[in-house]
Amino acid sequence: MVARRLADESVQPAAFAFTAENAKWAEWKIGLYPTGRQQSAVIPLLMRAQDQDGWVSRATIETIADMLSMAYIRVLEVATFYTQFQLQPVGSRAHIQVCGTTPCMLRGAGDLIDICKSKIHPDSHHLNADGTMSWEEVECAGACVNAPMVTIYHDTYEDLTAERFEEIVDAFAAGKGDTIKPGPQIDRLTSAAEGGRTTLLEKPSAKRTKFVPPPPPADAAAPVAAAPAPTTASKPKDVSEEAAPALKGTPKGAKVSQAKAEGERKAANASAKANGKPNKAMREDATGAESKAAKIDGGKAPGKATKAAPAVGAMTTSAAKGKAAKPAKAAPAEVNPVAEKGGSAPLFKAPKGTPDDLKLISGVGPVLEARLNALGITKWSQVAKFTAGDIAKVEDSLSFKGRVARDNWLAQAAALAKGGEAEYIRVFGKKPR
């Protein structure tokens, strides 16, 4: 990814201001976010400023940062990260972004770039002679099915040929861009087939009729219902024949066989005592799994147990030798992220009295305020008196190196501790946050 930097100072305007209409819109947009979260409006405001001036200047970034009580570097990070923001002047009538990703390249994007070079400027991000046109190559613009395509401001122009694109460039250069219809430049709707629909062409009927199978031939013999096959499954203890009609058809002989099999099964179970010996009646090749130490009640079959007995064979080898089994390690207690080295004691002794609103310090939100309170920091005066050692402990505990100095916490806290919001306004010339 190429480095994105602000334009040279020679082209930077001295100041930026929203128009009256856009300033009213910006105020409304900021108000949509909850208290303490107004900085989330940074992208919409940057986009509105770009729509107004065509690009994002250094003065634009600083003005929006002041509006949102953000450090300049924070807004600069946003503007330079998202390629939708133009960081230098663009054509006053059109800035053309040609998609150069694989689908568009395979469909002729190279020809579109050649046209931009010949009609606008040989190099991207350069204005034409009268400053009305500029161009650049971009990554996927999101209409691969309609390749090749270009984006001009908020609109896309798709399914382009070299001839059609030349017409579009000439129209915008002449100030007649509004005469060009955005979207596909061929006869199709969005990404549908060219020339209109090719499937589902029949008009659906107003009412669907229920399907009725045709009657059988007159000479066809009536089907005879087959008798149900006898079941060999044993009757469940809690199911009556009325609740299970299939049991009614069981022959008497089958019932006798079932009773015999049930008796043999019970007898086999009775001999399967927990005496450490395998039950040969149940499985002839059984070898046994439990040791002498695993016998229950000295090898006698338990009666009605009052306490749950451990499963046979579930004890470890060390238990069989008489050694106490090691208890499973308990899950480690969650480390306290706001206490020194994971300890439970706060780093600072919180002063008595109602805590101050630390969120008035720029750079401190509700979550960070709660974490500072957990450290024992509840007053502006505490922050104002931070020593270098205090700052190091706080930043190490909360894992944000350099933030206290970067956001100027000490000066802000000193003003708030001295005279609240009024003193803050006097010192900094604006309301806190």
C-alpha positions in Angstrom: 0.0 0.0 0.0 1.5 3.4 -1.0 2.1 6.0 1.6 -0.6 8.7 1.6 0.5 12.2 2.7 -1.0 15.6 2.7 -0.5 17.9 -0.3 2.4 20.3 -0.5 2.1 23.4 1.6 2.1 25.5 -1.5 -1.4 24.4 -2.4 -2.8 24.2 1.2 -5.4 26.8 2.0 -5.0 29.0 5.0 -8.3 28.0 6.6 -11.4 25.9 6.1 -15.0 26.5 7.1 -18.2 24.7 6.3 -20.8 26.6 4.4 -23.9 27.6 6.5 -25.9 24.7 5.2 -23.1 22.2 5.8 -22.3 23.6 9.2 -26.0 23.0 10.2 -25.8 19.5 8.8 -22.5 18.8 10.7 -24.1 19.9 14.0 -27.1 17.7 13.3 -24.8 14.7 12.4 -22.7 15.1 15.6 -25.9 15.2 17.7 -26.8 11.7 16.4 -24.1 10.1 18.5 -24.4 9.5 22.3 -22.6 11.7 24.8 -18.9 11.0 24.8 -19.1 9.3 21.4 -19.3 12.4 19.1 -15.9 11.6 17.7 -17.5 8.8 15.7 -18.8 11.5 13.3 -15.3 12.1 12.0 -15.8 10.1 8.7 -19.1 11.7 7.8 -17.7 15.2 8.5 -14.6 14.5 6.4 -16.8 13.2 3.5 -19.0 16.3 3.7 -16.0 18.6 3.6 -14.6 16.7 0.6 -18.0 17.0 -1.2 -17.9 20.8 -0.5 -14.2 21.5 -1.5 -13.4 18.5 -3.6 -10.5 17.3 -1.4 -9.3 17.2 2.2 -6.8 19.8 3.2 -4.7 20.2 6.3 -7.0 23.1 7.4 -10.0 20.8 6.9 -8.5 18.1 9.2 -7.6 20.7 11.9 -11.1 22.3 11.8 -12.9 19.0 12.1 -10.6 17.9 14.9 -11.4 21.0 16.9 -15.2 20.4 16.2 -14.9 16.9 17.7 -12.3 17.7 20.4 -9.9 15.3 18.8 -6.1 15.5 18.5 -5.1 16.5 15.0 -3.1 13.3 14.5 -6.3 11.2 15.1 -8.2 12.9 12.3 -5.1 12.7 10.1 -4.9 9.0 10.7 -8.4 8.5 9.4 -8.0 10.8 6.4 -4.8 9.1 5.3 -6.0 5.5 5.9 -9.2 5.6 3.8 -8.5 6.0 0.0 -12.0 7.6 -0.5 -10.5 10.8 0.8 -8.6 12.9 -1.7 -5.5 14.6 -0.1 -4.7 17.0 -2.9 -6.7 19.2 -5.3 -8.8 17.3 -7.9 -10.6 18.4 -11.1 -13.4 20.8 -10.4 -15.7 19.1 -12.9 -14.6 15.4 -12.5 -12.1 13.3 -10.7 -12.2 9.9 -12.5 -11.3 6.7 -10.6 -10.6 3.9 -13.0 -10.9 0.4 -11.5 -7.7 -1.5 -12.2 -8.5 -4.8 -10.5 -8.3 -8.1 -12.4 -11.9 -8.4 -13.7 -11.8 -4.8 -15.1 -8.3 -5.2 -16.5 -9.4 -8.4 -18.3 -12.3 -6.4 -19.8 -10.4 -3.4 -21.1 -9.5 -1.1 -18.1 -6.1 -0.6 -19.7 -7.7 1.2 -22.6 -9.6 3.4 -20.2 -6.4 4.4 -18.4 -4.8 5.2 -21.8 -7.7 7.5 -22.6 -7.2 9.3 -19.2 -3.5 9.8 -20.0 -4.2 11.2 -23.4 -7.2 13.4 -22.5 -6.5 14.5 -19.0 -2.8 14.1 -17.9 -0.1 11.5 -18.5 0.3 11.0 -14.7 -2.4 10.2 -12.2 -3.3 12.8 -9.5 -2.5 15.7 -11.8 -4.9 18.3 -13.1 -5.5 19.0 -16.8 -4.5 22.3 -18.3 -7.6 24.2 -17.0 -7.9 22.4 -13.7 -11.3 20.8 -14.4 -10.3 17.1 -14.7 -8.1 14.6 -12.9 -7.8 10.8 -12.7 -6.3 7.9 -10.7 -6.3 4.1 -10.8 -8.0 2.5 -7.8 -8.7 -1.0 -6.4 -12.0 -2.8 -6.8 -15.0 -0.5 -7.0 -17.5 -3.2 -6.4 -19.2 -3.9 -9.8 -17.0 -6.7 -11.2 -19.9 -8.2 -13.2 -20.2 -4.9 -15.1 -16.5 -4.5 -15.8 -14.8 -2.4 -16.9 -16.0 0.6 -14.8 -15.0 4.0 -13.4 -16.2 6.0 -10.4 -16.8 9.8 -10.6 -17.5 11.3 -7.2 -20.5 9.3 -5.9 -21.5 7.6 -9.1 -20.3 4.6 -11.1 -20.3 4.2 -14.9 -20.2 0.5 -15.9 -20.0 -1.8 -19.0 -17.7 0.7 -20.7 -16.1 0.5 -24.1 -13.2 2.8 -25.1 -15.6 4.8 -27.4 -18.2 5.2 -24.7 -15.7 6.3 -22.1 -14.2 8.9 -24.4 -17.8 10.4 -24.7 -18.1 10.5 -20.9 -14.8 12.2 -20.4 -15.6 14.8 -23.1 -19.0 15.5 -21.5 -17.6 16.1 -18.1 -14.8 18.2 -19.5 -17.4 20.4 -21.2 -19.4 20.8 -17.9 -22.2 18.5 -19.1 -21.6 15.5 -16.8 -25.2 15.7 -15.7 -26.3 14.5 -19.1 -24.6 11.1 -18.6 -26.7 8.4 -17.0 -24.8 6.6 -14.2 -24.8 2.9 -14.0 -24.5 0.4 -16.9 -23.9 2.0 -20.3 -25.6 -0.9 -22.1 -29.2 -2.2 -22.2 -29.4 -3.9 -18.9 -30.7 -3.2 -15.4 -27.9 -3.2 -12.8 -26.2 -6.6 -13.2 -29.1 -8.4 -15.0 -28.6 -9.9 -18.4 -28.1 -7.6 -21.3 -31.3 -6.9 -23.2 -33.6 -7.7 -20.4 -34.8 -10.7 -18.5 -34.3 -14.2 -20.1 -35.9 -16.3 -17.4 -39.1 -16.3 -15.4 -40.9 -14.5 -18.2 -44.4 -16.0 -17.7 -46.8 -13.8 -15.9 -47.8 -15.6 -12.6 -51.5 -16.6 -12.5 -53.7 -14.7 -10.1 -54.8 -17.8 -8.2 -53.0 -21.1 -7.7 -55.2 -24.2 -8.0 -54.7 -27.2 -5.7 -53.2 -30.3 -7.5 -55.6 -33.2 -7.6 -54.2 -36.6 -8.8 -56.0 -38.2 -11.7 -58.4 -41.0 -10.9 -57.1 -44.6 -11.5 -58.3 -46.5 -14.6 -61.7 -48.1 -14.3 -60.3 -51.7 -14.8 -57.6 -51.3 -12.1 -57.9 -53.6 -9.1 -58.3 -52.0 -5.8 -55.1 -52.3 -3.7 -55.2 -54.7 -0.8 -53.7 -53.3 2.5 -50.8 -55.5 3.6 -50.9 -57.0 7.1 -48.5 -55.4 9.5 -45.4 -57.4 10.2 -45.1 -58.9 13.7 -42.7 -57.0 15.9 -40.0 -58.7 18.0 -39.3 -55.6 20.1 -40.1 -55.9 23.8 -43.0 -53.9 25.1 -41.9 -50.8 27.0 -42.8 -50.9 30.6 -44.7 -47.6 30.6 -46.5 -48.0 27.2 -49.9 -49.6 27.1 -51.2 -51.4 24.0 -53.8 -48.6 23.7 -51.0 -46.1 23.5 -49.0 -48.3 21.1 -51.4 -50.0 18.6 -48.5 -51.8 16.9 -48.2 -54.0 20.0 -51.7 -55.3 19.6 -50.7 -57.4 16.6 -47.9 -59.2 18.3 -48.5 -63.0 18.2 -48.7 -65.0 21.4 -45.7 -67.0 20.6 -43.7 -63.9 20.1 -44.8 -62.6 23.5 -43.6 -65.9 25.2 -40.2 -65.5 23.5 -40.0 -61.9 24.5 -40.7 -62.8 28.2 -38.0 -65.6 28.1 -35.4 -63.2 26.6 -36.3 -60.6 29.2 -35.8 -63.1 32.0 -32.4 -64.2 30.7 -31.3 -60.5 30.5 -32.3 -59.8 34.1 -30.5 -62.9 35.3 -27.3 -61.9 33.5 -27.5 -58.4 35.0 -27.9 -59.8 38.5 -24.7 -61.8 38.1 -22.8 -58.6 37.0 -21.8 -57.6 40.5 -19.2 -55.0 41.1 -16.6 -57.5 42.4 -13.8 -56.6 40.0 -14.3 -59.7 37.8 -15.6 -59.5 34.3 -19.1 -60.6 33.6 -18.6 -63.6 31.2 -22.3 -64.0 30.9 -22.6 -60.6 29.3 -19.4 -60.8 27.2 -17.2 -63.9 26.9 -14.0 -62.1 25.9 -14.2 -59.5 28.7 -11.0 -59.1 30.7 -12.0 -56.6 33.4 -10.8 -53.1 33.9 -11.1 -52.3 37.6 -8.4 -52.9 40.2 -8.9 -54.2 43.8 -8.9 -50.7 45.1 -11.9 -49.9 42.8 -14.2 -52.5 44.4 -17.4 -51.2 45.9 -18.4 -52.4 49.4 -15.6 -55.0 49.5 -16.6 -56.6 46.3 -20.2 -57.0 47.3 -23.0 -55.6 45.1 -24.2 -52.4 46.6 -27.8 -52.1 47.8 -29.7 -48.9 47.8 -27.0 -46.3 47.8 -27.5 -43.1 49.8 -24.5 -41.5 48.2 -23.4 -41.5 44.6 -20.6 -44.0 44.1 -17.8 -43.4 41.6 -17.9 -45.2 38.4 -16.1 -48.6 38.4 -12.7 -48.3 36.7 -12.8 -44.5 36.8 -10.1 -44.2 39.5 -6.5 -43.5 38.5 -3.5 -45.7 38.9 -2.1 -43.6 41.7 -5.4 -44.1 43.5 -5.2 -47.9 43.1 -1.8 -47.8 44.8 -3.2 -45.9 47.8 -1.9 -42.5 46.7 -4.2 -39.5 46.8 -5.1 -38.3 43.3 -4.0 -34.8 42.6 -6.9 -32.4 42.3 -7.5 -30.8 38.9 -5.9 -27.4 38.6 -8.4 -24.6 39.1 -8.8 -22.1 36.3 -6.5 -19.2 36.9 -8.3 -16.2 38.4 -8.8 -13.4 35.9 -6.1 -10.8 36.1 -7.3 -7.4 37.2 -6.4 -5.2 34.2 -6.4 -2.0 36.4 -4.3 -3.1 39.3 -0.6 -3.2 39.5 0.8 -6.5 38.3 -2.6 -8.1 38.5 -2.9 -7.5 42.2 -6.2 -6.7 43.9 -5.0 -3.5 45.6 -5.4 -0.2 43.7 -2.3 1.7 42.6 -3.5 4.9 44.3 -5.5 5.7 47.4 -8.7 7.3 46.3 -9.5 10.6 48.1 -12.8 10.9 50.0 -15.7 12.7 48.5 -17.7 12.6 45.3 -15.6 11.6 42.3 -15.0 14.2 39.6 -16.1 13.7 36.0 -12.8 12.5 34.5 -14.5 12.3 31.1 -14.1 16.1 30.9 -10.5 15.5 30.2 -10.0 15.2 26.4 -9.0 11.6 25.6 -10.9 10.0 28.6 -14.2 8.2 27.8 -16.6 6.3 30.0 -14.6 3.0 29.8 -11.2 4.7 30.5 -12.8 6.7 33.4 -14.0 3.4 35.0 -10.5 1.9 34.7 -8.9 5.0 36.2 -11.4 4.9 39.1 -10.4 1.2 39.7 -6.8 2.4 40.0 -7.9 4.8 42.7 -7.9 7.9 40.5 -11.1 9.8 41.0 -10.2 13.5 41.2 -8.9 16.1 38.7 -6.4 17.2 41.4 -4.9 13.7 41.4 -4.2 13.8 37.7 -2.9 17.4 37.9 -0.3 16.3 40.5 0.9 13.2 38.6 4.7 12.7 38.8 6.7 11.0 36.2 6.6 7.8 38.2 2.8 8.1 38.6 2.4 8.5 34.8 4.6 5.5 34.2 2.6 3.3 36.6 -0.7 4.4 35.1 0.4 3.9 31.5 2.0 0.6 32.2 -1.2 -0.7 34.0 -3.5 0.5 31.3 -1.2 -0.3 28.4 -1.2 3.1 26.6 2.3 4.5 26.5 2.6 8.2 26.0 -1.1 9.0 26.1 -1.0 11.2 29.2 1.5 13.6 27.6 0.0 13.4 24.1 -3.5 14.4 25.2 -2.1 16.9 27.8 -4.0 15.4 30.8 -2.0 17.3 33.4 -2.8 20.8 32.1 -6.5 19.9 31.5 -6.9 18.4 34.9 -5.2 21.4 36.6 -7.6 23.8 34.9 -10.6 21.7 35.9 -9.4 21.3 39.5 -8.9 25.1 39.8 -12.2 26.3 38.4 -14.1 23.6 36.7 -15.4 24.0 33.2 -15.3 27.9 33.4 -11.5 27.8 34.0 -11.1 25.2 31.3 -12.8 27.4 28.8 -10.6 30.4 29.9 -7.4 28.4 29.5 -8.1 26.4 26.4 -10.7 28.7 24.7 -13.3 25.9 24.3 -15.5 23.6 26.3 -14.0 20.4 27.6 -14.7 17.4 25.4 
